[in-house]
Amino acid sequence: MKYEVLVEVRLRPGIADPQGATIERALPALGFDGVDAVRVGKAIRLSIEAPDESTARHRATEVADRLLANPVIEESGISVLGSASGALSGTGTTDHATGAR
């Protein structure tokens, strides 16, 4: 079965985020007051062939660890969005850096 997976990669806490800072400084000029702590990351959607959701999540974690995120400065979160056939099979996010769901 194919599972649709979302991998979110973001800078680790304490790592400077100049893009986020630029966006944060621009927001008040655009009328968006009260928005802070802006961080920029990237989102990668994958379709993974796996026998079950747990295996799909594990494979996505391996892809994120080995290719998509720089473990020195970035962390990743994995969301299994559901089967590629359209039926959701357990939505949820696991923060790979902390293991929290």
C-alpha positions as CSV (number, residue, x, y, z in Angstrom):
1,M,0.0,0.0,0.0
2,K,1.2,3.5,-0.7
3,Y,1.2,6.1,2.1
4,E,1.3,9.9,1.6
5,V,3.9,11.4,4.0
6,L,4.8,14.9,4.9
7,V,8.3,15.6,6.2
8,E,8.8,19.0,7.8
9,V,12.4,20.2,8.2
10,R,13.2,23.2,10.5
11,L,16.2,24.7,12.1
12,R,17.0,23.5,15.6
13,P,16.3,25.9,18.4
14,G,19.2,28.3,18.9
15,I,20.2,28.2,15.2
16,A,19.9,31.7,13.6
17,D,17.1,32.0,11.1
18,P,17.7,35.1,9.0
19,Q,14.7,34.3,6.7
20,G,12.4,34.1,9.6
21,A,13.8,37.3,11.1
22,T,13.3,39.2,7.8
23,I,9.7,37.9,7.6
24,E,9.0,38.9,11.2
25,R,10.3,42.4,10.7
26,A,8.1,42.9,7.6
27,L,4.9,41.7,9.1
28,P,3.9,44.9,11.1
29,A,4.3,47.0,7.9
30,L,1.8,44.7,6.3
31,G,-0.7,45.1,9.1
32,F,0.1,41.8,10.9
33,D,0.8,42.9,14.5
34,G,1.4,40.4,17.3
35,V,3.1,37.8,15.2
36,D,6.5,36.7,16.5
37,A,8.9,33.7,16.7
38,V,8.8,33.3,12.9
39,R,10.9,30.3,11.8
40,V,11.3,29.2,8.2
41,G,11.6,25.6,7.1
42,K,10.8,23.3,4.3
43,A,8.1,20.7,3.6
44,I,8.6,17.7,1.5
45,R,5.7,15.4,0.5
46,L,6.4,11.8,-0.4
47,S,4.5,8.7,-1.4
48,I,6.0,5.6,0.3
49,E,5.2,2.0,-0.5
50,A,4.9,0.1,2.8
51,P,2.8,-2.7,4.3
52,D,1.6,-0.5,7.1
53,E,1.6,3.0,8.5
54,S,4.3,2.2,11.1
55,T,6.7,1.0,8.4
56,A,5.9,4.0,6.2
57,R,6.7,6.3,9.1
58,H,10.0,4.5,9.8
59,R,11.0,4.7,6.1
60,A,10.2,8.4,6.0
61,T,12.3,8.9,9.1
62,E,15.2,7.2,7.5
63,V,14.9,9.4,4.3
64,A,14.7,12.5,6.5
65,D,17.7,11.5,8.6
66,R,19.9,10.5,5.6
67,L,19.0,13.0,3.0
68,L,16.5,15.7,3.7
69,A,17.7,17.2,7.0
70,N,21.2,18.3,8.1
71,P,21.2,16.8,11.7
72,V,23.8,19.3,12.9
73,I,21.4,22.3,12.4
74,E,18.0,20.9,11.5
75,E,15.3,18.6,12.9
76,S,12.4,16.9,11.2
77,G,8.9,16.0,11.9
78,I,7.0,13.2,10.1
79,S,3.3,13.1,9.4
80,V,1.6,10.1,7.7
81,L,-1.3,11.8,6.0
82,G,-3.0,8.5,4.9
83,S,-3.0,6.0,2.2
84,A,-2.5,7.2,-1.4
85,S,-5.9,5.8,-2.2
86,G,-7.4,8.7,-0.3
87,A,-8.6,7.1,2.9
88,L,-6.9,8.6,5.9
89,S,-5.3,5.9,8.0
90,G,-4.1,7.6,11.2
91,T,-3.2,11.2,10.8
92,G,-0.6,12.5,13.1
93,T,2.7,14.1,13.5
94,T,5.8,12.7,15.2
95,D,8.5,15.1,16.0
96,H,11.5,13.1,15.0
97,A,13.9,15.2,17.1
98,T,12.0,14.5,20.3
99,G,10.0,11.5,19.4
100,A,6.8,13.3,20.6
101,R,3.6,12.8,18.8
